């Protein structure tokens, strides 16, 4: 007896298995798409990145701004100033603080800064062409000993710390670098007290400045500079030793009634 089969009812779950998969619509941003294969040997992301990325690393003089429309860039630049060191655009009211985050050029070849500058390879090479580093802090390590010439004094930023015993030797180190046309970074943690004191000592000993002139000159370049009272006492004694007389007193700087920069003129 021949048996025939009628179509059996199809359940919802079985019907779902036979349906074509839904179409997937993707909105692709060509600048952010990630592709793992490309006939040219580079991924799409790599190709775009090589064309559009900021080229400061390759040539500081041909830096290209990041993505965005010209109109948006214009808006983002309003009330901003471009830093000539790193080429970033900074709000005018934050510009001085931004510049203090860099090492400060005191002389054509002499820079004063902090640990963040001594550990920034690009800052040392591309931006300042430093060859020698004077590290006058106990906290900071010499970050690139294979690439730069270092001199280090393990000094603390306390009023009791003796630093003047190293002024002459450190000044000779700086002077030797100058004679050999090598740029130097002098640094501590912030570039405020220890390193600034050594720079002033150099200016007194080798540039024939008074302490008053050296202090005003360095603080006019780097606004955060302020040697602690103990270091200033030692600078006053060092000036007296070198020049025979002191040109300023500690009270002129640390008195709350007087500004800490541009302290009068030599009398």
C-alpha positions as CSV (number, residue, x, y, z in Angstrom):
1,X,0.0,0.0,0.0
2,X,1.5,3.2,-1.1
3,X,1.7,5.9,1.5
4,X,1.6,9.6,0.7
5,X,3.0,12.4,2.9
6,X,1.2,15.6,3.4
7,X,3.0,18.7,4.4
8,X,3.2,18.9,8.1
9,X,2.7,22.2,10.0
10,X,5.9,24.1,10.4
11,X,6.7,25.5,13.8
12,X,7.8,29.1,14.4
13,X,11.3,27.9,15.4
14,X,11.6,25.7,12.3
15,X,10.4,28.6,10.1
16,X,13.0,30.9,11.6
17,X,15.8,28.5,10.7
18,X,14.8,28.7,7.1
19,X,14.6,32.4,6.8
20,X,17.4,34.3,5.1
21,X,19.6,36.2,7.6
22,X,18.7,39.9,8.0
23,X,20.8,42.4,6.1
24,X,23.4,44.2,8.1
25,X,23.8,47.8,7.3
26,X,27.1,49.3,8.4
27,X,27.9,53.0,8.5
28,X,31.6,53.2,7.9
29,X,33.8,56.2,8.7
30,X,36.7,55.8,6.2
31,X,39.0,57.5,8.7
32,X,38.4,55.0,11.4
33,X,37.8,51.7,9.6
34,X,40.2,49.0,10.6
35,X,41.2,46.5,7.8
36,X,43.4,43.6,8.4
37,X,44.4,42.9,4.8
38,X,45.4,45.0,1.8
39,X,46.9,44.2,-1.5
40,X,49.5,46.9,-1.0
41,X,50.9,45.2,2.1
42,X,49.5,47.9,4.4
43,X,46.2,48.0,6.2
44,X,43.7,50.7,5.3
45,X,44.3,52.2,8.8
46,X,48.0,52.3,8.2
47,X,47.7,53.9,4.9
48,X,45.4,56.7,6.2
49,X,47.5,57.2,9.3
50,X,50.7,57.6,7.2
51,X,48.9,60.3,5.1
52,X,47.0,62.1,7.8
53,X,48.9,61.7,11.0
54,X,50.8,64.7,12.6
55,X,54.2,64.7,11.1
56,X,56.0,66.6,13.9
57,X,58.2,63.6,14.6
58,X,59.5,63.6,11.0
59,X,59.9,67.3,10.6
60,X,59.1,69.8,13.3
61,X,58.8,72.5,10.6
62,X,56.1,70.7,8.7
63,X,53.7,69.8,11.4
64,X,50.2,69.0,10.3
65,X,47.2,69.5,12.6
66,X,45.0,66.6,13.5
67,X,41.7,65.6,11.9
68,X,38.8,68.1,11.6
69,X,37.3,70.6,9.3
70,X,39.0,74.0,8.8
71,X,36.0,75.7,10.3
72,X,36.3,73.6,13.5
73,X,40.1,74.2,13.7
74,X,39.4,77.9,13.4
75,X,37.0,77.8,16.3
76,X,39.4,75.7,18.4
77,X,42.1,78.3,17.9
78,X,40.1,81.2,19.2
79,X,41.8,83.0,22.1
80,X,44.7,80.6,21.8
81,X,48.4,81.0,21.1
82,X,50.6,78.5,19.3
83,X,53.6,77.3,21.3
84,X,56.7,77.6,19.2
85,X,58.3,74.7,21.1
86,X,55.7,71.9,20.7
87,X,53.4,73.7,18.2
88,X,50.3,73.0,20.4
89,X,47.6,75.7,20.6
90,X,47.1,76.9,24.2
91,X,44.6,79.3,25.7
92,X,46.2,82.7,26.3
93,X,45.5,82.7,30.0
94,X,47.3,79.3,30.3
95,X,50.2,80.0,28.0
96,X,52.7,81.0,30.7
97,X,51.9,77.8,32.7
98,X,52.3,75.8,29.5
99,X,55.7,77.4,28.8
100,X,56.9,76.5,32.3
101,X,56.1,72.9,31.5
102,X,58.8,73.0,28.9
103,X,62.5,73.6,29.7
104,X,63.3,77.3,29.6
105,X,66.0,78.7,27.4
106,X,68.2,80.9,29.6
107,X,71.0,81.4,27.2
108,X,71.5,80.3,23.6
109,X,72.8,77.0,24.7
110,X,71.6,76.7,28.3
111,X,68.2,75.3,29.4
112,X,66.6,75.2,32.8
113,X,63.8,72.7,33.6
114,X,62.4,69.8,35.5
115,X,62.3,66.0,35.5
116,X,59.5,65.9,32.9
117,X,61.9,67.7,30.5
118,X,64.9,65.4,31.3
119,X,62.7,62.4,30.5
120,X,61.2,63.7,27.3
121,X,63.5,62.4,24.5
122,X,61.9,64.6,21.9
123,X,62.3,67.7,24.1
124,X,66.0,66.9,24.5
125,X,66.7,66.1,20.9
126,X,64.3,67.6,18.3
127,X,63.3,70.7,20.3
128,X,66.4,71.7,22.2
129,X,69.3,69.7,20.8
130,X,70.7,69.0,24.2
131,X,73.9,67.1,24.5
132,X,74.8,67.4,28.2
133,X,72.6,67.2,31.3
134,X,73.3,68.5,34.8
135,X,71.0,66.7,37.2
136,X,71.0,68.3,40.7
137,X,68.3,66.3,42.4
138,X,68.4,63.1,44.5
139,X,64.9,62.1,43.2
140,X,65.5,62.2,39.4
141,X,67.4,59.5,37.6
142,X,69.5,59.9,34.5
143,X,67.0,58.7,31.9
144,X,69.2,58.3,28.8
145,X,72.8,57.5,30.0
146,X,73.8,56.0,26.7
147,X,72.8,59.1,24.7
148,X,73.8,62.1,26.8
149,X,76.7,63.2,28.9
150,X,75.5,63.5,32.5
151,X,76.8,65.1,35.7
152,X,74.7,64.4,38.8
153,X,74.6,65.7,42.4
154,X,72.2,64.0,44.8
155,X,70.8,67.1,46.4
156,X,67.5,67.7,48.3
157,X,65.4,70.8,48.1
158,X,65.7,71.7,51.8
159,X,67.1,74.9,53.4
160,X,69.7,72.8,55.2
161,X,71.1,71.2,52.0
162,X,74.6,72.3,51.2
163,X,74.8,73.1,47.5
164,X,77.4,75.9,47.2
165,X,80.3,73.4,47.5
166,X,79.4,72.2,44.0
167,X,78.9,75.6,42.4
168,X,82.4,76.0,41.0
169,X,82.7,72.4,39.7
170,X,79.2,72.5,38.1
171,X,80.0,75.9,36.5
172,X,83.1,74.4,35.0
173,X,81.0,71.6,33.6
174,X,78.6,74.0,32.0
175,X,81.4,76.2,30.7
176,X,83.2,73.3,29.1
177,X,79.9,72.4,27.3
178,X,79.6,76.0,26.1
179,X,83.1,76.0,24.7
180,X,82.4,72.8,22.8
181,X,79.2,74.2,21.4
182,X,77.0,71.7,23.2
183,X,73.6,72.6,24.6
184,X,72.9,71.8,28.2
185,X,69.9,71.1,30.4
186,X,70.1,71.9,34.1
187,X,67.3,70.3,36.0
188,X,65.8,69.1,39.3
189,X,62.2,68.1,39.9
190,X,60.4,71.3,38.8
191,X,63.2,73.7,37.6
192,X,62.4,76.1,40.5
193,X,64.9,75.9,43.3
194,X,68.0,73.6,43.0
195,X,68.6,73.8,39.3
196,X,67.8,77.6,39.2
197,X,70.4,78.2,42.0
198,X,73.1,76.4,39.9
199,X,72.2,78.5,36.9
200,X,72.5,81.7,38.9
201,X,75.8,80.6,40.3
202,X,77.1,80.0,36.8
203,X,75.9,83.5,35.7
204,X,77.7,85.0,38.7
205,X,80.9,83.1,38.1
206,X,81.2,83.0,34.3
207,X,79.0,85.8,33.0
208,X,80.1,88.4,35.5
209,X,76.6,89.1,36.7
210,X,75.7,90.2,40.2
211,X,73.3,87.9,42.1
212,X,70.6,90.6,41.7
213,X,71.1,90.6,37.9
214,X,71.3,86.8,37.7
215,X,68.1,86.4,39.8
216,X,66.2,89.0,37.8
217,X,67.4,87.5,34.5
218,X,66.5,83.9,35.3
219,X,63.1,84.8,36.8
220,X,62.3,86.9,33.8
221,X,62.8,83.8,31.6
222,X,61.1,81.3,33.9
223,X,58.4,82.8,36.2
224,X,58.2,79.9,38.7
225,X,61.9,80.2,39.8
226,X,62.4,80.8,43.5
227,X,65.4,79.3,45.3
228,X,64.5,78.2,48.9
229,X,65.8,80.5,51.6
230,X,68.8,78.3,52.4
231,X,69.9,78.2,48.8
232,X,69.6,82.0,48.5
233,X,71.7,82.4,51.6
234,X,74.4,80.3,49.9
235,X,74.1,82.3,46.7
236,X,74.6,85.5,48.6
237,X,77.7,84.1,50.3
238,X,78.9,82.8,46.9
239,X,78.5,86.2,45.3
240,X,80.4,87.8,48.2
241,X,83.2,85.3,47.7
242,X,83.4,85.9,43.9
243,X,82.7,89.6,43.7
244,X,83.6,90.8,47.2
245,X,80.1,92.2,48.0
246,X,76.5,91.0,48.1
247,X,74.1,92.8,45.7
248,X,70.9,91.8,47.4
249,X,69.4,90.3,50.6
250,X,67.2,87.3,51.2
251,X,64.5,89.5,52.7
252,X,64.1,91.3,49.3
253,X,62.7,88.1,47.9
254,X,60.9,86.5,50.8
255,X,59.3,89.6,52.3
256,X,55.6,89.4,51.6
257,X,55.6,93.2,50.9
258,X,57.9,92.8,48.0
259,X,57.5,91.0,44.6
260,X,59.8,88.1,44.1
261,X,61.1,89.2,40.7
262,X,62.9,92.2,39.2
263,X,64.2,93.4,42.5
264,X,65.3,97.0,41.9
265,X,68.7,97.9,40.4
266,X,72.2,97.7,41.7
267,X,73.0,100.7,43.8
